[in-house]
Amino acid sequence: MNLDKNTDTVANEADAALQSTFAGLGSWQRLAVVAAIIIGIFIILQIINRFINRQLNSNKIKGKGSYNRIVTVTKLFERIIKIVLTFIGVTIIMSVFGISIAPILATLGVFSLAIGVGAQNLVKDVINGFFIIFEDQYSVGDLVEIEGIEGIVEDVGLRVTKVRDFGKILHIIPNSNISIVSNKERANVRTKIDFYVDNSCDPSFVSEKIKGTIERYKDDARIVMGPNLWGVTENAKDSYKMTLVYYTKQGEQYELEYAIRAEILKTMQRENIKMPIVRNKLIQKEDSDALL
């Protein structure tokens, strides 16, 4: 109760001070003040926006490894500044026209109490959002999996995270619901390629030829580690399986896989390395009739 009284007192005093400031103005003067406030806020926002965009587009900032995180945090603070300036402008304009802002200020004064009673989820969203941003768990542009949803992060806010999946569907996830995040952008991806060879072929000969083929990919800038040929990894009645593995950054593994598979096939054709023959078992008509 004392908190409510103190808040009301401060709000009334602030309202009275603003009302007295504009009390002696005429109608045209009030309109001029309102126009000046709107133009001033618009100019300030434009200056802030241009300054931020200029900094984010500079080569110095783009060259930083934490560029996505810088973009995320900067856009967040830009949004907060816009909200604060807009609120200040609206309250001043209300005072110019003689509208009391005491109820608004009083409401803000007890906002923490209202949050504690009726907006606990909002508090959880905001707190978790701060940890997500400042711990750099993920940033705009990262490929992530959150609560079973896999896609690209389009926006990270204090309350929600927006992820667009590969079906182009935008998922809006409250930050308080995020408990486990798999950031696939910041881990090397392992690609395993299996291929089958006929049992009549010497495994040592096949390994030598395949290793010679993939040797040039060791200097490929897209590859972090490998490719390495493991050798024979499975035996069957008519064939055996060989496996090679390499590591890349997320998103760069697919074109390499297609290229390496093609090179393996070309090498097998050039060196007369036989692939296993797929044999289909034919069922005679008499047998098929007996099965019916």
C-alpha positions in Angstrom: 0.0 0.0 0.0 2.8 2.4 0.8 4.4 1.6 -2.5 1.2 2.5 -4.3 1.0 5.9 -2.4 4.7 6.8 -3.1 4.2 5.9 -6.8 1.1 8.0 -7.1 2.9 10.9 -5.4 5.8 10.8 -7.8 3.5 10.4 -10.8 1.3 13.4 -9.8 4.4 15.6 -9.2 5.8 14.8 -12.6 2.4 15.3 -14.3 2.0 18.7 -12.5 5.5 19.8 -13.6 4.8 19.0 -17.3 1.3 20.6 -17.2 2.7 23.8 -15.8 5.4 23.9 -18.4 2.9 24.1 -21.3 0.1 25.8 -19.4 0.6 29.3 -20.9 0.8 28.2 -24.6 -1.8 29.0 -27.1 -3.4 26.5 -29.6 -0.9 27.2 -32.4 2.0 27.1 -30.0 0.9 23.8 -28.7 0.7 22.4 -32.3 4.1 23.8 -33.0 5.5 22.1 -30.0 3.9 18.8 -31.0 5.3 19.1 -34.5 8.7 19.8 -33.1 8.6 16.8 -30.9 7.5 14.5 -33.7 10.1 15.8 -36.1 12.8 15.7 -33.4 12.1 12.1 -32.6 11.9 11.1 -36.3 15.3 12.8 -36.9 16.9 11.2 -33.9 15.6 7.7 -34.9 16.9 8.3 -38.5 20.3 9.3 -37.2 20.5 6.2 -34.9 19.3 3.9 -37.7 21.9 5.3 -40.2 24.7 5.2 -37.7 23.9 1.6 -36.8 23.6 0.5 -40.4 26.9 2.2 -41.3 28.7 0.5 -38.5 27.2 -3.0 -39.3 28.1 -2.6 -43.0 31.7 -1.6 -42.3 34.4 -4.1 -43.3 35.9 -3.9 -39.8 32.7 -5.2 -38.1 31.9 -7.7 -40.9 35.3 -9.2 -40.4 34.7 -10.1 -36.8 33.9 -13.7 -36.0 31.0 -12.7 -33.8 29.3 -10.6 -36.5 26.0 -12.3 -36.2 25.9 -11.8 -32.5 26.8 -8.1 -32.9 23.9 -7.7 -35.4 21.5 -9.4 -32.9 22.4 -7.3 -29.9 22.5 -4.1 -31.9 19.1 -4.6 -33.4 17.7 -5.4 -30.0 19.0 -2.1 -28.5 17.8 -0.2 -31.5 14.4 -1.6 -30.9 14.5 -0.6 -27.2 15.6 2.9 -28.0 12.7 3.4 -30.5 10.2 2.2 -27.9 11.7 4.5 -25.2 11.8 7.6 -27.4 8.3 6.9 -28.7 6.9 6.6 -25.2 8.6 9.8 -24.1 7.2 11.6 -27.1 3.7 10.4 -26.5 3.7 11.4 -22.8 5.0 14.9 -23.6 2.4 15.4 -26.4 -0.3 14.3 -24.0 0.9 17.0 -21.5 1.0 19.6 -24.2 -2.7 19.0 -24.8 -3.5 19.0 -21.1 -4.0 15.3 -20.8 -2.9 13.9 -17.5 -0.1 11.3 -17.7 -0.2 10.6 -14.0 -2.1 7.3 -14.5 0.5 6.1 -17.1 3.4 7.0 -14.8 1.7 5.4 -11.8 1.2 2.2 -13.9 4.8 2.1 -14.8 5.8 2.6 -11.2 4.0 -0.5 -10.1 4.8 -2.4 -13.3 7.2 -4.7 -11.5 4.5 -5.7 -9.1 2.0 -6.3 -11.9 4.6 -8.5 -13.7 5.3 -10.5 -10.5 1.5 -11.2 -10.1 0.2 -11.6 -13.7 3.1 -11.9 -16.2 5.4 -14.5 -14.9 5.8 -16.1 -18.3 6.8 -12.7 -19.7 9.5 -12.4 -17.1 10.8 -15.8 -17.9 10.8 -15.0 -21.6 12.8 -11.8 -21.0 15.3 -13.4 -18.6 15.9 -16.3 -20.9 16.2 -14.0 -23.8 19.0 -12.0 -22.1 20.9 -15.2 -21.4 20.5 -16.4 -25.0 21.8 -13.2 -26.4 24.7 -12.5 -24.1 25.8 -16.1 -23.8 25.7 -16.1 -27.6 23.9 -19.4 -27.7 22.8 -18.6 -31.3 22.5 -15.6 -33.6 20.6 -14.4 -36.6 21.5 -16.7 -39.6 22.5 -19.7 -37.5 21.1 -23.2 -38.4 19.6 -24.5 -35.2 17.3 -27.1 -33.8 15.0 -25.8 -31.0 12.3 -27.9 -29.4 12.2 -30.2 -32.4 12.1 -27.4 -34.9 15.1 -27.2 -37.3 15.7 -24.1 -39.4 17.5 -20.7 -39.8 17.2 -18.1 -37.0 15.6 -15.0 -38.5 15.2 -12.9 -35.3 16.3 -13.1 -31.7 14.3 -10.9 -29.3 14.0 -10.6 -25.6 10.6 -12.4 -25.6 10.6 -14.7 -28.7 12.9 -16.4 -31.2 11.8 -16.7 -34.8 13.0 -19.7 -36.8 12.1 -20.4 -40.4 12.3 -24.1 -41.3 13.2 -25.6 -44.7 9.5 -25.7 -45.6 9.5 -21.8 -45.4 7.3 -21.9 -42.3 8.1 -19.3 -39.7 8.0 -20.6 -36.1 7.8 -18.1 -33.2 9.1 -19.7 -30.1 8.7 -18.0 -26.6 12.2 -17.9 -25.0 10.8 -19.4 -21.8 10.0 -22.6 -23.7 13.6 -23.0 -24.9 15.4 -25.6 -22.8 17.7 -27.4 -25.2 19.3 -25.7 -28.3 21.4 -27.6 -30.9 23.4 -25.0 -32.8 24.5 -26.8 -36.0 26.2 -23.7 -37.4 29.1 -23.9 -35.0 30.0 -27.5 -35.3 31.9 -29.4 -38.0 29.7 -31.8 -39.9 30.8 -35.3 -40.6 29.9 -36.8 -44.0 30.3 -40.6 -44.5 30.3 -42.1 -48.0 29.8 -45.8 -48.4 30.3 -47.6 -51.6 30.3 -51.3 -52.5 32.8 -53.4 -54.4 32.6 -56.9 -55.8 34.4 -59.6 -53.8 36.6 -60.5 -56.8 38.4 -57.1 -56.5 41.5 -56.8 -54.3 40.7 -54.4 -51.3 44.3 -53.2 -51.3 44.2 -52.3 -54.9 40.8 -50.5 -54.5 42.1 -48.6 -51.5 45.2 -47.4 -53.3 43.2 -46.1 -56.3 40.5 -44.4 -54.2 43.0 -42.8 -52.0 44.8 -41.4 -55.0 41.5 -40.0 -56.3 40.5 -38.2 -53.1 44.0 -36.9 -52.3 43.4 -33.6 -54.1 40.4 -32.9 -51.9 42.6 -32.6 -48.8 43.6 -29.1 -49.9 39.9 -28.1 -50.5 39.1 -25.0 -48.5 35.7 -26.3 -47.7 37.1 -29.4 -45.9 38.1 -29.1 -42.2 39.4 -32.6 -41.9 39.9 -35.5 -44.4 38.7 -37.1 -46.5 40.0 -40.3 -45.0 39.3 -43.8 -46.4 38.6 -46.1 -43.5 38.8 -49.2 -45.7 36.6 -52.3 -45.6 33.8 -51.8 -43.1 31.4 -54.6 -44.0 31.5 -58.0 -45.6 28.7 -59.7 -47.5 28.3 -62.8 -49.6 29.1 -61.2 -53.0 30.6 -57.8 -52.0 32.2 -55.7 -49.4 31.6 -52.2 -48.3 34.2 -49.4 -48.1 33.8 -46.1 -46.3 35.4 -42.7 -46.4 34.7 -39.8 -44.1 35.4 -36.0 -44.1 34.4 -33.0 -42.0 33.2 -29.6 -43.2 31.4 -26.5 -41.9 27.7 -26.7 -41.8 26.1 -26.4 -45.3 29.3 -27.1 -47.3 29.1 -30.9 -47.2 26.5 -31.5 -49.9 28.3 -30.3 -53.1 31.5 -32.1 -51.9 29.6 -35.3 -51.3 28.2 -35.2 -54.9 31.6 -34.5 -56.4 33.5 -37.2 -54.4 30.9 -39.8 -55.2 31.2 -39.0 -58.9 35.0 -39.2 -58.6 34.8 -42.6 -56.9 32.5 -43.9 -59.7 34.8 -42.6 -62.4 37.8 -44.2 -60.7 36.0 -47.6 -60.4 35.0 -47.5 -64.1 38.5 -46.4 -65.2 40.3 -49.1 -63.2 37.8 -51.8 -64.0 36.8 -52.1 -60.3 33.6 -54.2 -60.3 30.5 -53.2 -58.4 28.3 -56.0 -57.0 25.6 -57.2 -59.3 22.1 -57.0 -58.0 20.5 -60.4 -58.6 16.7 -60.6 -58.5 15.2 -64.0 -57.8 12.6 -65.1 -60.3 9.6 -67.1 -59.1 8.2 -69.5 -61.6 4.5 -69.5 -62.5 3.9 -72.9 -60.9 5.5 -71.7 -57.7 3.6 -68.4 -57.7 0.3 -70.2 -58.2 1.1 -72.5 -55.3 1.6 -69.5 -53.1 -1.9 -68.2 -53.9 
